[in-house]
Amino acid sequence: MTTSGMVPAIDIRVDGARLPLDARTDIESVIVVDDLNALSMFVLVLYNWDQERLRVTWSDSSLFALGAEVQIALGSADAPEKVITGEVTSLEPAFGPDRPPMLTVRGYDLRHRLARGRKTRTFSQVKESAIVRTVARGAGLRAEVSDSGPVFDYVLQHDQTDLEFLRARADLIGYEVYARDKVLYFRPPQHTRPASATLHIGQDLTEFTPRLRSLNQVDEVTVRGWDMRNKSEIVGTADGGRAAAAMGGGSLGPRRSKRAFGAAGTTQVDVPVESKAQADDMALGLFDAMALSFVQGEAACPGRPGLRAGTVVGVEGAGETFSGAYYLTCVTHTVVPGEGYRTYMNMRRNSA
């Protein structure tokens, strides 16, 4: 583990080549945001001035050309761990009277390719997995898809970016859409997997602020649609009996809320469904996503490059209610040479 007072190895490669020594020397700070719900991002801030030649340096260099692939690894000098692969999307120089010229190099993971341009098109007689693979292929990505089941007669992408379209499809069934390297993942949250690390308050974690909230917790989710062919209603339901297992052995948020405040439900009527099986799958995905927001929190620790969004960590030392497994939805790594390396986490769990 890297402590906040130590400077970790920063291994930055642009189009496969390690950052030149003079560029490494000019780094002021590095930020990497690994996010499931938004584009993951890197931010490199460099001194942008050659004092001997009295001219700007990196903003006029071809090193950080738009579209250049950037890989950032952090950690120990002998084995730094890769925390992001992205592409340069913007250059932001800054000039002012109180400090030397600076350059911010910003880029995003390869999901950003899916956010370019809006499309209207249809998909017929396809499964969700085939739709995702088609969209990913158009952006030069390979898709890893958890098969969600049915064949759809007709799916419309209407004036949406590919990313908006896939996120809307994912939201219908409680799935996630994110990218690692050149692979696009379309899958359910992985919050029932074993913890990849255990973090102890006061030893590993310097900050931990969880919040238990019951307002959006209901004990039943219903999805209603209409079968045009058979002129009949389609109804799918999900409750705690089919939901993902409680994290940490506690009670699911919907169950605890029902005991405290009585039964409550919610109904979705604005989603297209073609069968009861599909409606049941949608209801279950929506139920699990809702339950996973029961406890949300933030935490901070000395730099740990092995912590990634989409994985589970165990938290110890927070008492019976708030100790246990948490699903990481966003992990931010910040490095300032000479000052240290910190990792910040956003996390969720479905029980307490």
N, C-alpha and C positions, 0 to 999 in steps of 0.2 A: 504494500500500500504506500502511495506517495503522500507525504504530509504537506500541509499547506505552506510550510516554510521552505520546502525544497523545490528546485526547478526540475521538472521532468524532461525526459527526452522528447523533442518535438520533431517528428519525421514527416516532412511535407514533400510530396512528389507531384510534379506537374507534368502531365502527359508521360508518366512513367519515370521521369528523371528527377533525382533529388534536387531540392531547391539549392541554388548556388550559395556559396558561403557568404557572399556580400549581402544577399537577400536574407539569409538566416540571421545575420548580424543586425539587420535593420528591423526585425520583427519587434513590435511593441507589445502586441497581445494576440491571442488566438481564442476564438469562441466557436464551439461546435454545439448545435442544438439538434438532438436526435428525437424526432417527434412522430407519433403515430397519426395525429389528427391534423397536422399541418405539414407543409413542406419542411423537411429537415434542411439545415442551413449551416454554412461555415462563414466566419468573418475573420479575415486576416487584416491587421492594422500594421502598416510599415512606415518607417521614416522614409520620406520621399524626396531626399535632397542630397546632392553630392557637394560637399563643402569645398572640395578642391577645385572642381570645375564650375561651381556656382550654377548648378542647373538641377532640374527635377530628374529623378531617376526612374522609378518603377511605373509611374503613370504613362511614361513614354516608351516603356519596354514592351517587347512582344512576349515576355514571359507569361504575363497574365492575360493572354488574348481571350476574347469572348469565346466560350465553348471549350476552353482548355479543361481537361480532366484533372481534378485535384483530389489526391488522397492524403488524409491526415491520420497519423498514428501518434499516440501519446503513451507515456508510461516509463518503464525502465529503459536505460540506454541499450541494454543487450537484447531486449525483446519488447519494443513498443507495440501496442495493440491498435489496430485500425479502428477509428471511430466514425469515419464518414468517407464516402466517395461521392463527389459532386462535380458540377461544372460551373465555371465562372460565368456569372450573369450580369455583373455590374462592377464598375470602377468608380470610386467616389473620392477624388482628391479634396483636401481641405487646406486652405491657406489663411493664415491669420498673423496678427502682430506679436502674439505672446508665445508662440511655439513654432518649431520648424514645420515645413510642409509635410503633410501626412497623406497616406493613401489607404483607403479601406477597400479591400478586395472581397466581394461578396458572391456567394454561389449557393446553389441548392442541389439536393439529391435529384436523381433523374426523373422523379415524378413531375418536375417542372416542365418536362417536354409535353406532358399530357395537358398542361394548362395553356398551351399555345393554340389559339384559334377556336372558333365555335363551329359545331357541325350539326347537321340534321340528317339522320339516316335511320334505316330500319334493319332489324335482325329478325329472321323468320325461322321457325322450327330449329331452335338452338337451345343448348343448356347454358346456364350462367357461366360455366367454365369456358365454353367456346367464345362467348362474348368477350370475356376478360382477355383471353389469349389474342383475339383479333385486335382489340384496342392496344394491348401492350406491344404487339408486333409492329403496329404502325409507328410506335415511338422508339423502335429499336431495342425493346426490352423483352426478356423472357419472363413468362408468367408462371408462378407457383400458386395453384388455385385449389382450395378445399371445395370439392364438388358439393353444390347445394341441392342437387336432385333433379327437379323436373325439367322437361323440355317445354320451352315457351313457344306458343304459336306466333306471337308477334311482340316485339319490343321496340320502342321508339326512343331514339336519342334526338331530342328536339332543342335546337339552338343552345347546345351546351358544349363546354369544353369536354374533352375526354375525361379529365379528372373529376369535373362536376358530375358527369354521367356515372362514372364508376362509384363515386362516393354515394350518390343517390341510390344506386343498386345495392351497395353495401349496407346503407342505413336501413333498407327494407328488411334485412335479415340479420341485423346486428353484427355485420362483418367489419373488418378493418382493411384499409388499402394503404400499403406503404412500400417503399423500395429500399433494397440494400444492394449496393453495387449496381449491377445491371439486371436485377431480378425484381419483378413486381409481385408482391404478395397480396392475395385476396383470400382472407380466411377469418374464422371466428377469433375473438380474443383468446389468448393462450394463458388465461389467469388460473387455470387448474393445474398447470405444470408444477413440478418441484421447484423450490427456490434455488436460484443460481448463486446466491450469497446470503449470509446472515449478517445484519448490521445491528450493533449494540449501541444504544443511546449512551453517550458519554465516552465511548471508546471509538466507535466508527462514526456515528452520527453526532455532529455538533449542533444540529437543529432538527426538530421534528414537530410539525404542527398539523395533526389530523383533525378532521371535522366530520361528525356523524350528523346526517341530515335525512329526515324522514318525509319531507314534503312531497317528493316526486315518487315515493314508493307505493305501489299498489300490488295487491295480491293476485290479480288476474288481468291478462292482456287478451283482448279479442280483436281479431281481424275479420272484417266483413267485406264481401264482394258479391258480384253478380255473374252467374253463369249464363252468358248470352245464348249459348247453344241449347241448353235445357231449360232456360227461363226459370231459374231457381236461385235462391240465395246460397252463398258459400260462407261458412263460418268456421274460423279456426280459433282455438284458445290455447293459452299456456298459463300455468300457475307454478307454484313452488315444487309441485310433484315431479315436473319434468325439467326443472331448471338445473343449471350447473351446480356442482357441490359448493357448499359454503366454504369460504376460505378461512383457514385457521381454526376450524371446528366450531365456530360460533353459529348463531342463527342468521339466516338470510334476512336482509333488510326488509323485504316485503312481509315476511312472517312476523318480525318484531313490530313493524308498523301496524299490522292487523291486530295483534294482541293489544297494542296500546290505544289504538284509535278506532278499531272496527274495520269491517271489510270495505274495500274500495277497488274499483276497476277502471280500465280505460279501453276505449275502442277506436280502432283505426278503420276509417271507411273510405279514405282517399288513395288507396293503393290498389293496383291491378292484380287480381288473383284469378287463376284458372282452374284450381282444384282445392279440395279441402286439405289435402296433404301439403300443398304449397302454403295455404293460409295458416296451417298449424306450424310449419317451419318458420314463417314470418313472425307469428306471435311468440314463438319460443325465443327467436333471436332478439326481438324487441324486449322481451321480459328479462333475458339475461343481461342485455345492455343497460336496462334501467336499474337492475339490482346492483350492477357493478359500480354505480354512482353513490351507493349508500354511505360509504366512508371515503372521503377524498382528503389528500394532504400533500404537504411539501416537506422535503428533507434536504439537508446539506451535509457534506462530508469532505474530508481531504480527497484529492483527486483519485478517482478509480475508473480507468478507461474500460474495464470489463463490464461496467453497468450499462445496459442497453435498454432502450424502450422496447416494449413487447416481451419483457421477461419478468419473472417474479423474484422478489427479494423477501427475506424474513426480517422483521423488526422485533428486537427484544429490548425489554426494559421500560415498556410503556404501560405496564399494568395488564390485567386480564382482558379488558375491553379492546384496547388498541394495539396490543402486541399481536404478531402473527404475520401471515403472508400478505403482501401487497403487490399489485400489478403496476409496473412502471409504464406510464403513457408518454412521458417526456423526460429526457435526460440532457442536461446542459453542462458542458465542460468548458471551464474558463481557465486560461493560462496567461499569466503575465510574468515573463522572464524577470528574475530578481525578486519577485513577490510571492510566487507560488501557483499552485494548481488546485482548483476547487471543482467539485461536482455537485450539481443541484438536481433534484428529482421531483417530478409530479407523479403521484401514485393514487391507486384506487383499490377498494376491496368491496365485496358484496355482503359482508357479514360482520358481526361484532358480538 
